[in-house]
Amino acid sequence: MKRFLYLFFIACLGSSAMAQAPRSWSGAEILQGIRKLNVLGSVLYLAAHPDDENTRLITYLANEKFYRTGYLSLTRGDGGQNLIGEEQGIELGLIRTQELLAARRIDGGEQFFTRAFDFGFSKNPEETFTIWNRALVLSDVVWVIRKFQPDVIITRFPTTGEGGHGHHTASAILANEAFKLAADPGQFPEQLKYVKPWQAKRILWNTFNFGGNNTTAPSQFKMDAGAYNAPLGKSYGEIAALSRSQHKSQGFGSAGTRGESWEYFKTTGGDAPATDLMDDVDLTWARVGPEGTTISEAIKKIETQFSVVNPAAAVKPLAALYQQIGKLPDSYWKRKKLEEVQELIRQCCGLFIKATSAVQMLFPGETVKFTTAIINRSAARVQLKGIKVGNDHVSLDLPLEKNRNVNQTVTVAIPDDVPLSQPYWLRETMAAANYTVPDQQQIGIPDALPAYTAEIAVTIEGMPFTLTEPVRYNFTDPVKGELYEPVVIAPKVTVQLSPKLVLFQKGTTGTKQLKLQPVINKPLPGQLGVGLAGLPGTAAAAVADTGAGVQIPVTNQQLTQPVTSVYGTVWDQTKPEKKYAQALKSIHYDHIPYINYFFTDSVKLLNIDLKTAGKRIGYIPGAGDKVPEVLTAMGYEVVLLDRSRLTGSDLSGFDAIISGVRAYNIHEWLNESYDKLMAYIRNGGNLIVQYNTNNNIGPVKAKIGPYSFAISRNRITDEKARVRFTDPVMPVLNYPNKITQEDFEGWVQERSTYHAADWDAQLKPVFAMKDPGEQEDTGALVTGKYGKGYFTYCGIAFFRQLPAAVPGAIRLFANIIALNSQLSTSANDR
């Protein structure tokens, strides 16, 4: 139980501060915290993805009502789009996890997740539940409810489908099931080793009015969440906008709102509220027992006497309160309030603690020195008794005099078998649509635990406390100033393998070189051996030139499947049994902490029948776009076109110009080049536009093609949906590759998204597809002649299929690129 409480505390408090500067509260924030001590109530908000949450309501509940407020997102948003970089899938989920944590640091909520993987858009909950492991995700929701013990559960979406996305509806269905099951000891009994059954008082749907869908009604329970918080100097709408604006990868920058903002609720389980969200819920200290009355009175006295200009005067009465609460029988609220009081004592002392490393990367088996800096910025009596990091401890007995720094070095021996700094949900191989997390106690925790945490033993006004602070890498950037980032435990050698995709022409003989580059993070005593795994017949013991890397030849004679994945391994020749096979990916954005994770850096080898026509392609990068590197593997020369290069270049030398996904949504300057691009097509060029989310470009209408068409939200989410050719003799289906039904096997996540609609008669549809229970849609790919050239709009999800090395998608894309090529033997067949 002790380990569980530690993990839970870190999840709820420590992770929200991890990789951030140690935070000091203002006097107004301390006063907020003191007021919160007298409120014993909690609310759990629940939806499907990062950015689904109602940040205004969370802000209001946490900062006005002082409820312990959590947000349970079933997924980490792995299947979404990325407007700030090229990361997709797991990497995007890592970014969106940190964006949620950044949002919670602003709005005062806490963050939780299940093990569900966001596999992309789903049209209904039936489809969602055929992909998710429904029982597993339900068990996770029950677990979080039992652990968090909410008095009220609120869902963002209804069970009846008005939320649109199948994940949205599924989240509400699971929440309402878990509302009942969490109280049943016969359900998921394995959890009861750590938690108790829990019955929330009610579950409500937070109805909404957005996207042209108004689900609110005058008869529904409502409350005004738009109040102004004078101590914080902002309305809850202003704070909520700052919180929501952390979802930068999704383009959710928001403007603050001021004035009344009504939130509406429909009861879906339990007793309906009549006058207050917490009707019939005891929010006072009476819920912990008869001793609660005296505790409540003590808190009111501390609040009344508190001075924002002299918070230290509250240290003694808070220490006495801590002792008073500590005498209560063990309970959920006793533990939570002890945590809150301890943090308030620390903040009232102005006690600043940081534990830092001079280097970010640490290695198994080495000895390192961490530095702790501690300063008591008040007149409170604080004595430093000791510092523990890992298994290493320094005993001390030093007074922390007012406003004097105390620096102490702790030498730590890192064990040889220390685990790498890997997010816990990525340690095990994933299932089809959920992360594998075997440790029950880790489920729900939002972030990876710090590599090391410093435990600072102190006495404050004679009472012992242990204060914790993650060890961080602390450095100064000449532009951004002082920064704190996570410390990373890494292997001594990581492996990079390139290129990421290699194409062979099926039926021919050929050899291509893979480059295996060992990255020496910590020198090894012996020479390095290198090799490939996953492919027969490759050299397996060459001595690596660690500077230039090693070129390893691969032939298509070694390939027995159309798609084969291989990865590199490295070892010390003196210890060949110790293999290094992981790569390190670092993701850096200013609005979130640095993200580091380890993965197997594989290369996909394709042995397929692929022919191409045309050589030189101009590519306008879009959002989350990895298509250019695939085009290079296909044999094209790819030139990236930015604003100046597009407007200043002679476009006639390009066999095709391709815009990346959402390019017209994110590049306002593309309208400036409309006439030039149309002239390019008219003179024999080939413009291929991958999907955009709408016809707008900034504040104006986008000028995309030579013919009018709308962009709809229609899509085909079933990646196995049958594809019907509208006209089998169309050139795009026959040159240079003959496209057949086999080319639509093995697709990932979806067929298409954001289809064309209401198109001009000059544009012709290529495919007709449908999801189960729907009518055929023909807007996934439309193309047409314009002058001597071609224009094509692609809702087909090439941005997913090409990086996933789906052979048929690669062949089809080659045909679209070849539309303006002449049918002749001089075509460039590869």
Stockholm file with secondary structure:
# STOCKHOLM 1.0

chainA/1-830         MKRFLYLFFIACLGSSAMAQAPRSWSGAEILQGIRKLNVLGSVLYLAAHPDDENTRLITYLANEKFYRTGYLSLTRGDGGQNLIGEEQGIELGLIRTQELLAARRIDGGEQFFTRAFDFGFSKNPEETFTIWNRALVLSDVVWVIRKFQPDVIITRFPTTGEGGHGHHTASAILANEAFKLAADPGQFPEQLKYVKPWQAKRILWNTFNFGGNNTTAPSQFKMDAGAYNAPLGKSYGEIAALSRSQHKSQGFGSAGTRGESWEYFKTTGGDAPATDLMDDVDLTWARVGPEGTTISEAIKKIETQFSVVNPAAAVKPLAALYQQIGKLPDSYWKRKKLEEVQELIRQCCGLFIKATSAVQMLFPGETVKFTTAIINRSAARVQLKGIKVGNDHVSLDLPLEKNRNVNQTVTVAIPDDVPLSQPYWLRETMAAANYTVPDQQQIGIPDALPAYTAEIAVTIEGMPFTLTEPVRYNFTDPVKGELYEPVVIAPKVTVQLSPKLVLFQKGTTGTKQLKLQPVINKPLPGQLGVGLAGLPGTAAAAVADTGAGVQIPVTNQQLTQPVTSVYGTVWDQTKPEKKYAQALKSIHYDHIPYINYFFTDSVKLLNIDLKTAGKRIGYIPGAGDKVPEVLTAMGYEVVLLDRSRLTGSDLSGFDAIISGVRAYNIHEWLNESYDKLMAYIRNGGNLIVQYNTNNNIGPVKAKIGPYSFAISRNRITDEKARVRFTDPVMPVLNYPNKITQEDFEGWVQERSTYHAADWDAQLKPVFAMKDPGEQEDTGALVTGKYGKGYFTYCGIAFFRQLPAAVPGAIRLFANIIALNSQLSTSANDR
#=GR chainA/1-830 SS CHHHHHHHHIIIIIHHHTTSCCCCCCHHHHHHHHHHTTCCCEEEEEESSTTCSCHHHHHHHHHTSCCEEEEEESSCCTTSCCSSSSCCTHHHHHHHHHHHHHHHHHHCCEEEECSBCCCSCCSSHHHHHHHSCHHHHHHHHHHHHHHHCCSEEEESSCTTSTTCSHHHHHHHHHHHHHHHHTTCTTSSGGGGGTCCCCCCSEEEEEECEETTEECCCTTSEEEECCCEETTTTEEHHHHHHHHHTTCGGGTCCCCCCCSCCEEEEEEEEECCCSSCTTTTCCCSGGGGCTTHHHHHHHHHHHHHHCCTTCGGGGHHHHHHHHHHHHTSCCCHHHHHHHHHHHHHHHHHTTEEEEEEESCSEECTTCEEEEEEEEEECSSSCEEEEEEEETTEEEEEEEECCBTCCEEEEEEEECCTTCCCSCCGGGSSCCCSSBCCCCCGGGTTCCSCCCSCEEEEEEEETTEEEEEEEEEEEEEEETTTEEEEEECEECCSEEEEEECSEEEEETTSCCEEEEEEEEEESSCCSSCEEEEEESSTTCCCCEECCTTTCEEEEEEGGGCCSSEEEEEEEEEETTEEEEEECCEEEEECCTTSCCEEEEECCEEEEEEECCCCCCCEEEEECCSSCCHHHHHHHTTCEEEECCHHHHHHSCGGGCSEEEECTTHHHHCGGGGGGHHHHHHHHHTTCEEEEECCSSSEETTEECCCSSSCCEECSCCBCCTTCCCEESCTTCGGGTSSSCCCGGGGSSCCSCSBCSCEESCCTTSEECEEBCCTTSCCBCCSEEEEEETTEEEEEECBCHHHHTTTTCHHHHHHHHHHHTTTSCSSTTSCCC
#=GC SS_cons         CHHHHHHHHIIIIIHHHTTSCCCCCCHHHHHHHHHHTTCCCEEEEEESSTTCSCHHHHHHHHHTSCCEEEEEESSCCTTSCCSSSSCCTHHHHHHHHHHHHHHHHHHCCEEEECSBCCCSCCSSHHHHHHHSCHHHHHHHHHHHHHHHCCSEEEESSCTTSTTCSHHHHHHHHHHHHHHHHTTCTTSSGGGGGTCCCCCCSEEEEEECEETTEECCCTTSEEEECCCEETTTTEEHHHHHHHHHTTCGGGTCCCCCCCSCCEEEEEEEEECCCSSCTTTTCCCSGGGGCTTHHHHHHHHHHHHHHCCTTCGGGGHHHHHHHHHHHHTSCCCHHHHHHHHHHHHHHHHHTTEEEEEEESCSEECTTCEEEEEEEEEECSSSCEEEEEEEETTEEEEEEEECCBTCCEEEEEEEECCTTCCCSCCGGGSSCCCSSBCCCCCGGGTTCCSCCCSCEEEEEEEETTEEEEEEEEEEEEEEETTTEEEEEECEECCSEEEEEECSEEEEETTSCCEEEEEEEEEESSCCSSCEEEEEESSTTCCCCEECCTTTCEEEEEEGGGCCSSEEEEEEEEEETTEEEEEECCEEEEECCTTSCCEEEEECCEEEEEEECCCCCCCEEEEECCSSCCHHHHHHHTTCEEEECCHHHHHHSCGGGCSEEEECTTHHHHCGGGGGGHHHHHHHHHTTCEEEEECCSSSEETTEECCCSSSCCEECSCCBCCTTCCCEESCTTCGGGTSSSCCCGGGGSSCCSCSBCSCEESCCTTSEECEEBCCTTSCCBCCSEEEEEETTEEEEEECBCHHHHTTTTCHHHHHHHHHHHTTTSCSSTTSCCC
//
